[in-house]
Amino acid sequence: MVEGHRGSAAVPRTPGGMGGPFEAPHVQPVRLVSLDAFRGLTVAAMVLVNNPGTWRAVYPPLRHAEWHGLTPTDLIFPFFLFIVGVAIPLALGRRVDGGERRSAIVAKILRRSAIIFALGLLLHAVPDFDMASLRIPGVLQRIAVCYLVAALLFLWTGWRAQAGLVVGLLVSYWAALTLVPVPGFGPGNLSPEGSLAAYVDRALLGPHIWRAARVYDPEGLLSTVPAIATTLIGALAGHWLRAGRARGVTVLGFLVAGVAGVGLGEIWGVWLPINKPLWTSSYAVLTAGAALLVLGACYGLVEARGWRGWTRPFVVLGVNALALFFLSSLVARLLIVITVERASGRVSLHAWLFDHLFAPWATPINASLAYALAYLLLWLALMWWLDRRQIRLTV
């Protein structure tokens, strides 16, 4: 993910001391508190939904849709990719404007993408490091690829070309899913086994796909194409932020585009179902529209109105978002790998903690949620400690 320096440039204020919503155009600060808060909200939600006390008892909004459809949880990953896209013009644009050689910028992009991809592989390798069945796709791997492509496109194309690529990628993916025949299933099959995306994953990756399904990968090869479009939509939002318009105009642009995106995604969903594992074009447009609405709300509250008090916990999480996701995922895996002895036999440390600290005083579903909240709060405390010492864990 692209992150700037720790400090922020001063933001112009109206005479009353609070940024007015329709003040004159201004230069964006080095860091946007609203974007950090949005990133923090997103990664907090990611940690929360990924770490219940038990998967047997989870509130429906904290689960992904079974296949077609949408839950609040299905918004989290596209929001994350959208934010990665927003940050690209803000961070790389400063380097280009500052005269840094493009070759040096490209080298940094390649290095960052490779490290993020490698961290994703490491998460999948723990604990047995079985290379014969190691899952190659994954959340961090998709972030790495989407960042790489979107960042390079930002360096070598303008916003109009990027907007055209968004349309081209989404329409082409729609056509591929619905028109290209899959052996044994024919064209237009959108089932877990019969979709073109699943067929490509099985054909090219073999055993190196999601173990829970073995017939498709939710972060697979072909479905990364529309995920790149999601990231590019974020980059277009970043262009809008860099344009120096009045804050009220910036907010209005986000809200109008967001409503349009949600509406278009819903309409497109009539012909191409909204589906996260396939990252259907309708899903990409709808979730990008929702992300624009949230970014517009955050920007309006924080940058235009100056209401920053509520953002502090989320900014703390947002500035170390990549480290938080990787470390929280790694520790969660270790809690399952490490076992402890009890009367009924050995159980994972995760199960032991849940059974002893949460299950005795709440219903299963509330105990499961309490475990997830406690896990999130522990990481918030650690990130707060790092922030107080001005420690940034970046790649």
Beta strands, then each sheet from edge to edge (+ up, - down):
strand 1: 339-342
strand 2: 345-348
sheet 1: 1+ 2-
end
